[in-house]
Amino acid sequence: MAIAQSVSFNFIPNLPVKAKQSVQYPFYLWYNQDYYRSISAILRIKNESPTIYQQAGLDYLSVANYYHLHQKDKALSIAKTILKKPALPKDRQIRIALAKWSACRLLVDQQDKQALSVWTNAGLPDAETFPVTKQVQGLVSVRRAKIYSMIIPGSGFLVSHSYWKAIGSFTLNASFIAGGYYLGTHKQVMGAVVLLFFATGWYKGSMNASVEAAQNYNQTIKKEYREEWFRSYSDSTKGVHCE
């Protein structure tokens, strides 16, 4: 993670020897992948010496720790708090790395407006093509998928190009129709009732599945567009993995 590398290698400032020793300990723990203890050490310094906590950039290290613990919501929350504060010349490089990662994370969480705001406020380039949803081409209508499935069960899968699922749904639908016709012509009322029960459940399930397929299709398209955008602008997004 670019943020963690910037913090760990470049950010320990000129502090008194005793203060520097206490600050180095959470970094030492981070190097040894002891992220929980590193966080505990950071919180202790924050409570005992808030000024040293700020000077040493330990809030950045907190982001790195939570990132490696896969607690990315917590990491993002701290990152957003950092980015609201006035920038200092000495931490410009790491703030840019933090802004890049935060913008990526917000995009993944479908918070386009906040992502674009973080990106532009950090002075990063190419904001006019930043991969928010409105920039993405080829998205399908989730509403249309639902309406199609309401009219003809399974047809909503065609919207998201899930052709095999559509074929399977059409086949099953034809089986229900054929079964209903057979039972009706042979006056097997109980069998018709049971079939109707299953057909109703399948109808609702098929409609929900069509909607989910359209949503998943859109998420895949947006992810591919986002990754391609960051690859195209590799110079301005070096070290960023928008997962």
Sequence and secondary structure as in RCSB ss.txt:
>XXXX:A:sequence
MAIAQSVSFNFIPNLPVKAKQSVQYPFYLWYNQDYYRSISAILRIKNESPTIYQQAGLDYLSVANYYHLHQKDKA
LSIAKTILKKPALPKDRQIRIALAKWSACRLLVDQQDKQALSVWTNAGLPDAETFPVTKQVQGLVSVRRAKIYSM
IIPGSGFLVSHSYWKAIGSFTLNASFIAGGYYLGTHKQVMGAVVLLFFATGWYKGSMNASVEAAQNYNQTIKKEY
REEWFRSYSDSTKGVHCE
>XXXX:A:secstr
 HHHHHHHHH      HHHHHHHHHHHHHHHTT HHHHHHHHHHHHHH HHHHHHTTHHHHHHHHHHHTT HHHH
HHHHHHHHHS   GGGHHHHHHHHHHHHHHHHHTT HHHHHHHHHHTT S GGG   GGG  S   HHHHHHHHH
HSTTGGGGTTT HHHHHHHHHHHHHHHHHHHHHHHTT HHHHHHHHHHHHHHHHHHHHHHHHHHHHHHHHHHHHH
HHHHHHHTTTTTTT    
